[in-house]
Amino acid sequence: MADPYATLGVSRSASEADIKSAYRKLAKELHPDRNRDNPTAAERFGRLTQAYDLLSDKGKRAQFDRGEIDEDGNPAMPFGGGGFGGAYGGGGRSGMRPGQGPGGYGARDQQGFGGGDDMDLGDLFEGLFGRGSGSRSSNGFGRQSAPPPRRGANITYKLAVPFIDAATRANQRITLADGKTIDLSLPEGLENGTQMRLKGKGQPGPSGAGDGLVTIEVLPHPFFQRVGDDIRLDLPIALDEAVRGAKVKVPTVDGPVMLTIAPGSSSGKVLRLKGRGFSRKTGGRGDQLVTLAIVLPEDIADLATRLEGWTHPGNVRSRLGV
C-alpha cells in the first residue's frame, strides 16, 4: 500500500478536517457503484478507506508519523526491518570483516564498537529482539526466526441506518471495497456507534484476509425519539377527543395501531404501547411511550361561545404551590 498521505492527496501537516474532506471527495469519485466499468476502482477504494482509517485515528496517525507502525497499522520492524544498519559499510568501522572468526564474521578488529573492548554482537541482538528457541544462526547474531505471515489489514466502513430500520432490525445492504454487496443482519441491542465485524472481508494477506469493521450510525427521525430501549412520541389530540375519549390511529416503527384515549385525558398524560421499542441485548423489545398533547383549533370563536359561562371547577396549578 502507498503512503496514506499520498493516497488521500494531503500533506503530512494536514488537519483532521482536511483529511476528512479529501476522503469524502475521493470516496465519491472512486466508489465501486459509480465505477462499475473500472476493474481497479474497488481496489483503489479499499486503499483509500484504509488510508483514511489510519489517519483519522489520532493515535495511529502519531504512531505512523513516528515510524512505529507501517501503512497497514502493523508494528514496524526495528532498523527498518533490514538488520543492523551499516554492518558491512565501506568506512571500515563496522567491527566485522569477512573471513574472521567462526562462519567468517565472528572476530573483531580494534576499530569496532569502542576500540579494543570485547563485545558479543549476538548478545546485542538478543537484547534487541529477544532470545529465540536456543539456536543461533551461523553468523552468531542469535536472531529469532522470521515472523509468521501477517493477515491482511482490516477495512472500516460507516453504515447509516434509518431509525425505523434500526428499531425493527431490518437487513441492510452494504457495498464492500471489492465492489460486492452483502445483506447485513443487525444485532439485538443495536445502538448508535455499534461496531460489527465481517470476518475475512478486509484486505487480502499472506496468512488470510483481514476483517471488515462496520460502524453503525442510527439516523434521527422527524417525530420518534429514542430513550434507552424505549421510543417516545408526542401525539396531538383534539379537545373533543380528550373530553369525550376516542380511538385514534398512532404511528409506530412497526406500522400504525389504534390507541384508546380515556374520557377526560389531559395534555401530558403518557400511554404505553408494549413491545414497540428497540430490541434489547437481553432479548425482547422496549416500549413506545405516547405523550398526549391537546391541540386547539386556530379559530376558537365557536369554542369560546360554547364555553361561555363555564369555568374549571378547581385550581389547575395547585400542585405548583400557586
N, C-alpha and C positions, 0 to 999 in steps of 0.2 A: 504494500500500500504506500502511496505517496505521502509526503509530508502533509499533515492535516490542514496546516495553514494554507499551503498551496492548493489543496483540494477545494477549500472554500474560497480561495482567491482573496485572502485577507493577510495583513501584515501581522507579525508577532506581537505588536503593540495594540492590536485591535481590541475594542471594548466588547463587553458582552452583547450590547445592542448591535454592534457592527457584525458580530458573528451570527447572531440570530437573523438579522436582516439578509445577510449573504446566503444563509442556509435556506430561508424561505424562498428567496428569488430562484436559486438553483434547483430547489426541490420541485418547484412548479415547472421548470423547463425540462427536468430530467425524469419526472415521474413516469413509470412504465405505461400507465394508462394513456398518456399523451404521446408516447413514442412506440407504439405497437410495431412499427415497421423498422425500428432501430434495434438490432440484436444486442448492442452494447449498452443500451440505456439502463437496463436493470442493474448491470454490474456497476456502472457509474453512480447510479442512485444509491446502491448499497455502500459504496466507498464514501459518498457524500454524507450519508446518515451516520456512518461510523466516525467520520472526522468530527461531525457536529457533537456526537455523543461524548467524545473525549474533550473537546474544547469548551463545551457548555458546562462541564463539571469543573469547578474551581480547583478542587484537589487534584484531579487527574491532569488538568492543564499545567498546574505548577510542577507536578512530578515530571511531565513530559519536557517542560522548558528546562528543568534541571538535569535532564538526561537519565532520570531514574527509571522511566518506563519508555517503551517504544510506541510507535503509532497504533499498535493493536491493543495497548493498555497492559502489556506484559512487562515484567521486570527486565530492565536492560542488563546485558552481561557486563561484568567488570572489564575495564580497559577496552570497551567496545566489542567484547566477545572474541578478540583475536589473540589472546595470550598476553604475555608480558612484553609490553611495547619496548622496542629498542634493544632486545636481547642479542640481535645479530647486526646491529648497526655498524656503519663503516668507520665510526670515530675511534674504535679500538678500546673503549672503556666499558664494554659490556661485562667483563669479568669472565667470559667463556669464549673459548676458541675451538673450532672443530679439531678433533684428533686428541683432545686432552681428557684423561680420566675415563672411567667405565662408560661405554656407549659413545664415547667421543666428546662428551660435554661436561664431565664431572669435575675436572680440575680448574684452578683459577690462576690468573696472573696477579701481580701486585697492584694493578691499576683498577681492579674491580671492587665496587661497593666497600669503600673505606680502606683502601690500600691493602695492607697485609693481613687484615682480620679474616678469620676463617668463618665464613657464613655459608650455611647449607641452604641453597635455594629451594630444595624440596620442602624444608620446614617453613620457609616463607610462603610458598604457595599453599601448603596445608593450612596455614593461618588465614590465608585469604579465602580459600574455597572450602575448608573443612577437610578432615581426613576421609578417605574413601573406604573401601571394603578391606583394606590391609595390604593391597598390592599397589606397586608403583609402576609407572611407565618406564621404558628403557632409558629415558633421559634424566631420570632421577628427580623429576619435579613433583611426583606424588599427586598428580591431578586426578579428580574424580572422572568417572566415565561420562560420556556425553549425556545431557539431559534427555528425558524421553520426548518423543514428538509432541508438539502442542496441538490442542484443539483450535479450531478457527475462532475468530473473535465473535462476540455477541453483537447483535444488531438491535437497536432500540427503535420502538415505534410509539407514537401517540395516537390514541383512538378516541375520537369524540363520540359519545353515545347519547342519543336523545333521552330526556328524563323518563318518558314513559317506557322506552325500551329497557332502560336500566332497572326500573321498578319491576317490570314483568319478565326480565331476563331473556329478552328476545335475542336470537342469534344475530351476530354482527359480521358482516363481510369485510375482510381486510386484505389489502394488496401487499404482498411481501416484496422485498428488494429484488427478487429474481423475476418479478412480474406475475407470479402465480397468486391466485386468490384462494382464501380459505374462509369457511364459516366458523366463527368463534363462539363457543358456548360460554356465556357469562356465569361467574361463580355466585353461590349464595353469599349474602353479606356484602355485596358489591358496594363500594364507596368511591367517592371522588379521589383519585390518586392510587387506586388499587392497581397492582402490577401483576401481570400474567406472564408465565414463561412458556414459550413454544419450543420444545425440545428439538434440536437439530435444524432449526430454521435460521441459523446465523451464517456467518462466513465459513466456507469450507476450510479444512486444515488437514495436516498430515495424520493427526490422530482422531479425525472426525470433525463434523461441523459444530460450530458454536450454537447458541440458542437465540431465539428472538424474544426480546423483553418488551411487552406491550403495557404501557401506562394508560389507564382509563381516565378520561375526563367526562364527568356527567354534566351535560348541558343544562342550564336553568330552564324553567317552564314559566309561561306567562301568568298562570294562576295557581299552580300547585307549588308547595314549598315542603322540602324535606326537613324533618326534625327527628334525628336518630333514625329509627326504622319506621316511624310514622310519617304520614303525609297530611299537611294542613291545607284547608281550603276555606276561604271566606265565601259564604253563599248568600247572595242578595235574595230577599223575600219581600213580597208586597205587604202593606199594612193589614189588608183584609185576611191574608194567609196567616199572619201572626196572630190576629184576633180570633178568627174562627177555626184555625187549624187547616191543614191541607196535605195532600200528597204531591210532592214536586219531584221533577227529574234532576238528578245530581250527577255531574261528571265524575268518573273515577279513572284510574290508569287502566282498568280492565274494561272500560266502557260505561255508559250511563246506567244508573239504577234509580229506583223510586225510593224516596225518603219521606217518612211520615213526620209532619210537624204538628205538635200538640197545640190545641187552642190556648191562647194566652202566652205564646212564646215571645220572649224579649230578645232584642239585639244582644249579641254576646253569648247567647246560650250555645253550648257545644254538644253536638251529637256525634256518635261514634259508629263508623262502619267497620265491622270486624274483618281482618284479613285483606284489606285493600291497600296496604302499605308496601314497603320494600321487604325483600326476603332477609331473614336473619341468618347469621352464621350457624346458629344452633338449630336451624330448621324453622319452618313456618314463616309467617309474614306479620309485619306490623299492621296498624290500623289506619284508617283515614278519619281525621278529626275535622268535622264540619262546623264552622262558627257562623251562626245566623247573623245577618245584618239587614235590618228593616230599611227599605228604601221608599221614600215618599215621592208622589208624582211631582213633576215640575209645576203644574198648575194645581194649587191646593185650595182654590176658591171654593169649589164644591165641597171638599172635605171640611173646610173651616165652617161652612154653613151647617153641615150635618153635625158638627161638634159644638155648635153654638149653645151655650148654657151648661156644657159638660166640663168638669174638671176632674183630674185624677184624685181619687179619694185619700191618698196617703202622700208622704214626703219621699219622693223617689231618690233623694240624696241623703237620706238619714244615715246610711252606713258610712258616709264621709264625715259625719260629725257636724254638718251644717244644716 
